[in-house]
């Protein structure tokens, strides 16, 4: 259903960052860790969005509608400023 557009979008972004890995010298030392961090974060988010998130969503959304979450603990109530 949606893996092809999502996967191709992430792949395009990863391809854009890959040329930064061939930089040498000070530029390479500066940009290589940032590039690797971005690429691994994107690939990790892609893996989660295609595997874990649909499973969790299937537990939360039923045929009757969205399940309600239990009430928060008493110490976590929000207070209004008005």
C-alpha positions in Angstrom: 0.0 0.0 0.0 2.5 2.7 1.1 5.9 1.1 1.3 7.0 2.1 -2.2 6.5 5.8 -1.9 7.9 5.9 1.6 10.9 3.7 0.7 11.7 5.7 -2.4 11.5 9.0 -0.6 13.9 7.8 2.1 16.2 6.2 -0.5 16.4 9.6 -2.4 17.3 11.4 0.8 20.0 8.8 1.6 21.4 9.1 -1.9 21.7 12.8 -1.5 23.8 12.5 1.6 26.1 9.7 0.3 28.5 12.1 -1.6 29.4 13.7 1.7 31.1 10.4 2.6 33.8 10.8 -0.1 35.1 14.1 1.3 38.6 14.1 2.6 40.6 16.1 5.1 38.9 18.4 7.6 35.7 18.4 5.7 35.5 14.6 5.7 36.2 14.5 9.4 33.5 17.1 10.0 30.7 15.8 7.8 31.2 12.0 7.7 29.8 11.4 11.2 26.9 13.7 10.6 26.1 12.0 7.3 26.3 8.5 8.8 24.0 9.6 11.7 21.4 11.0 9.3 21.6 7.9 7.0 21.3 5.4 9.9 18.5 7.4 11.5 16.5 7.5 8.2 17.0 3.8 7.6 16.1 3.0 11.2 12.9 5.1 11.0 12.1 3.4 7.7 12.5 -0.1 9.2 10.3 0.9 12.2 7.6 2.5 10.0 7.3 -0.6 7.9 7.5 -3.2 10.7 6.7 -2.1 14.3 4.3 0.8 13.8 1.7 -1.2 11.8 1.7 -3.9 14.5 1.2 -1.4 17.3 -1.5 0.4 15.3 -3.3 -2.9 14.7 -3.5 -3.4 18.5 -4.8 0.1 19.1 -7.3 0.4 16.3 -10.1 -2.1 16.2 -13.1 -2.6 13.9 -15.2 -0.6 16.3 -12.8 2.4 16.3 -9.9 3.6 18.2 -9.4 2.2 21.7 -9.3 4.7 24.5 -6.3 4.9 26.7 -6.6 4.5 30.4 -6.9 7.6 32.5 -3.6 9.1 33.6 -2.3 8.8 37.1 -3.6 11.4 39.6 -0.3 13.2 39.8 -0.2 13.7 36.0 -3.3 15.7 35.6 -2.9 18.9 33.6 -3.6 22.2 35.2 -5.1 25.1 33.3 -3.6 28.5 33.5 -6.9 30.3 32.8 
